[in-house]
Amino acid sequence: MTVTPKGLAGELRTPPVAHARISGIGGYRPRRVVPNAELVDRIDSSDEWIRERSGIIERRFAGEGESVIDMSEFATTPALEMAGITADQLDAVIVATVSWPYQTPAAAPMLAERLGSKAAAFDISAACAGYCHGIALAGDMVRAGTAQHVLVVGVERLSDFTSLDDRGTAFIFADGAGAAVVSRSETPGIGPTVWGSDGAQWPAISQTESWIDVHEKNLGWPHIGMAGQTVFRWAVWGMAPVAQQALDAAGVTADQLDAFVPHQANVRIIDAMAKKLDLPADLPIARDIAYTGNTSAASVPLAMERMIRHGEIPRGGLALQIGFGAGLSFAAQVVVIP
């Protein structure tokens, strides 16, 4: 028996393809400043050693009771203001995080409720690449007509998952939130995303114990471990070509950029990537890690927000941004600076 369809795919109503851009950006850094001197005794280190190894001078830790939702809200408020919209105009909320302490529900619906929004809301887990993944998803949603305004938040409270006795990671991770609003635009504002993963190298950056181990062995709070040299080599040798692919996909050359905003993992990685990309000597490059530490999914928006706020980069210019980290996962795109 042959069944005849009642309708044809070509008859479905679909919105016209639009353009997308970042219309607003905001950031929040917790008030508690943690200098290197506060950490060195427990890891038998020094301020000089940490600065030379990572470029970090200080970082921020969330205060008592200051949650992932709190930090996300504080970062979102200025992003909405810059975008010129209110929370009830949001069609979707995407939160990129690996430090929300609930397996379910996701942080995004709770953030949406805090903001007074009934938008679609969900979390993504791509660690340090999470924000750039979120921008890609939001841009595609807007271009496809699924949404007109999408909030993307990268937020971490990594101090909960950091062992202050681990000499390889105690001084690296920090807390904070960055937020961006992606909106419909008359002109292109987000270039094609180059992204991917290498799951074979997952042990290079990972939670040291699974939640099953934590439960069955009563291990207490787990922390994040990292094989520093493995990550360094992968980031330097593997991510510069990805960044170049993002430039090529956008039809942009390095001398047309107004900013380079890489994930704030390590200042030596940032400098090595800039050299491999042959970026102009006078190009502003984000080095927010010096005073913010590695905030994983929050690092790219926090770094861009600081550069905009300090007048270091022109609004309306072009920025190459790239996130990379645990997974191992990565994502890069050229965007118009909001």
Sequence and secondary structure as in RCSB ss.txt:
>XXXX:A:sequence
MTVTPKGLAGELRTPPVAHARISGIGGYRPRRVVPNAELVDRIDSSDEWIRERSGIIERRFAGEGESVIDMSEFA
TTPALEMAGITADQLDAVIVATVSWPYQTPAAAPMLAERLGSKAAAFDISAACAGYCHGIALAGDMVRAGTAQHV
LVVGVERLSDFTSLDDRGTAFIFADGAGAAVVSRSETPGIGPTVWGSDGAQWPAISQTESWIDVHEKNLGWPHIG
MAGQTVFRWAVWGMAPVAQQALDAAGVTADQLDAFVPHQANVRIIDAMAKKLDLPADLPIARDIAYTGNTSAASV
PLAMERMIRHGEIPRGGLALQIGFGAGLSFAAQVVVIP
>XXXX:A:secstr
     SS GGGS      EEEEEEEEEE  SEEEEGGGTTGGGT  HHHHHHHH  SEEEE  TT  HHHHHHHH
HHHHHHHHT  GGG SEEEEE S  S SSS HHHHHHHHHT   EEEEE  GGGHHHHHHHHHHHHHHHTS SEE
EEEEEEEGGGG  TT TTTTTTB EEEEEEEEEEESS  B   EEEE GGGGGGEEESS HHHHHHHT  S  EE
E HHHHHHHHHHHHHHHHHHHHHHHT  GGG SEEEE  S HHHHHHHHHHTT  TTS B  THHHH B GGGHH
HHHHHHHHHTT S TTSEEEEEEEETTTEEEEEEEE  
